[in-house]
């Protein structure tokens, strides 16, 4: 349940999604019945449209339990015939998209305006995934700001730099590591006779 004073709103444009999010960014999943889990699974297999969002709904609704699988990984690999790692990537992309949509909706409500944000591709979303897992509002704000600055010129590298700036990480340019000895710091090749 949301804390006192937190508003609850739908985070999805799709009627089939029953996940809600408080204004503090915490989602409240609604568990799926076996029938709902099967219908949603079949729907995802039949279409790639908004795959991440639907997979996130399946994950949060614990579809794997409803269909008798021991874990999400077992469910995903059996039902979708893709690796468990790919499943995690798609879930992360869905979390990032949800965080961005939530932050954008909150921004539009506060500013009484309508700003449209294009959701990131997977490469742009990947660096935001760890932040979206822990603090969706921050992930949404970082992407919102970097998208507002770059729009059509946005790249994954620019998203990474925005995250580093937000976290206060300063990039160092170390000596070229391919030609430096980790022990003595020397450069170049060591003659064979000196190496012995």
N, C-alpha and C positions, 0 to 999 in steps of 0.2 A: 504494500500500500504506500502511496506517496505520503511524505511528511506533511504536517499541517501547513497550509498556505501554498502548497505546490499544486499547480494545475495539471490536469491529465488531458492528453490529447493523443489522437491517433498519429502514428508516425508513418503510416503508409497510405498511398493513394488507392490501394486495392481493397475491395470489400472483404476478400477472403482472409486478409491479415487481421488477426485479433490482438496483436501486440500493442500495448499502450506504453507511453513514456511520460514520466512526470517531468515537470519543468527542471528538475535537478538532473535529468539525463538517465535515470534508472529505468530499465524496461521491466514490465510485468507480464511475463509470458502466460498464455492460457494453454493448458495441456490439450493435446489432440486426442480424439477418440480413434479407435482402429479404423473406422470408416473414413473419417476426415484425413487421417494420415495416409491411407491408401489413395484417396482421391487426389490429394495434393502431390503425392509422389508421382502418380501417373501424369498429372498436369505438368510437372517439372520435366519429366522425361520427354514429353511431347513438344516442348517449346523451350527455346533459349532466352525468351524475352523475360527480363528482370529475374534471371535465374538466381542471382545472389540473394535477392529479397525473399524469394520463396524458400530457398534452402535455409535461410536464417529462421524463417517461420517454422520450418520442419525441425530444425535443431532446438529452438526454444520451446516448441510444443512437445518435445521428446517423442517424435514420431517413431524412433527406433524402438522404444519401449512398447508403444502401442502396437507395433507390428512384430514384436517378439524377438528383436535383435538384442544381443548383449551390450552393444555400445553404438555410438554414433558412427565410429569408423567402420564397424562391421556392416552396419546398415548402408552407409554411403557407398562402400566398395561393392557390395552385393547388388544394390538397386541401380546404381548409376554407372557401374563398370569403369570407374576412374579411381585413381589412387587416393588414399586418405589425405595425403599432403595437398592434393588438388582441392579436396573438400574443405580443408582448413583455409586455403587461400580464398576460396569463394565465400566462406563465412566471414572472413576478415573484410573482404570487399563489401559485403552486405552491411557489416557493422559501420564501416566508414561512411557508406552512402546514407545510412540511417542517421548517423551523427550530423552529417552535413545538411540533410533535409530538416532535421530537428532544429539545428542552429539557425538556418535560413528562415524557417517559419517563425521562430522566436524573434529574430531580428526584424522581419517584416511587420510583426505585430507591435513591437515596441516603437519602431520608427514610423508606423502607419504608412508604409510604402510597399511596393512590390518589387523585390529584387529576384531575378531568376539566375540560378547558379547551375551550370552544367556539371553533372556528377563526374568524378574522375574516372579515368580508365584504370585498369588494374595496376599498372606500373606507377601511376600517380598515387593510388590509394595505399599501396603496400607500405610505404614508410609511416603512414598515419595509423596503421592497424594496431600497433601496441598501445598507442595513445587512446584510440577509440575503445579498446577493451576496458581500459581503466577510467578514462574521463572523456566520454563522448562529446561533451560541450566544448572542451578544449580542442579536440580534433576538428570539430565543426568550425570553430572560430579560426583556427590556423588555416584550414583550406579556404574558408570564406575570404580571408584577408589576402592570401596569395592568389586566389582566383581573381579577386577584384583588381589586383595590381597587374596581372599578366594576361588574363583572359585567353585569347587564341594562341598566345605564345607560351602557355603553361607547359612545363615538362616535369618529369619525375625529379630531376636534379633540382629544380627551383622549389619543389615541395620539400625536399630533403633540407635544402638551405634554410627555408622558412622554419622548419622544425628545429634545426640547430640554433637559429637565432632566438626562437622562443625559449628554448631550454638553456640558452646562454653558453652554448658550446662554441669555442673558437677553433677554427680549422688551422692546424699547423702544417707546414710543408717540410717534412723531414728530408734528410739526405736521401738520395735515391737508394732504395733498399736492395735493388737488384745487383748493385755493384759495391755494396759496403759489407765488410766482414762484421758479423754480429758480435764478435769477441774483441777485435782490436780497432774496428772502425776504418780499417784500411780499404783502399779502393783498388779495383782492377784484379787481374788474375795473379795468383801466386805461382812463381815458376815451380816446375815439378821438383827440381832438386832442392829447393828451399822448403817445400811442403813436408819433406820427410823428417 
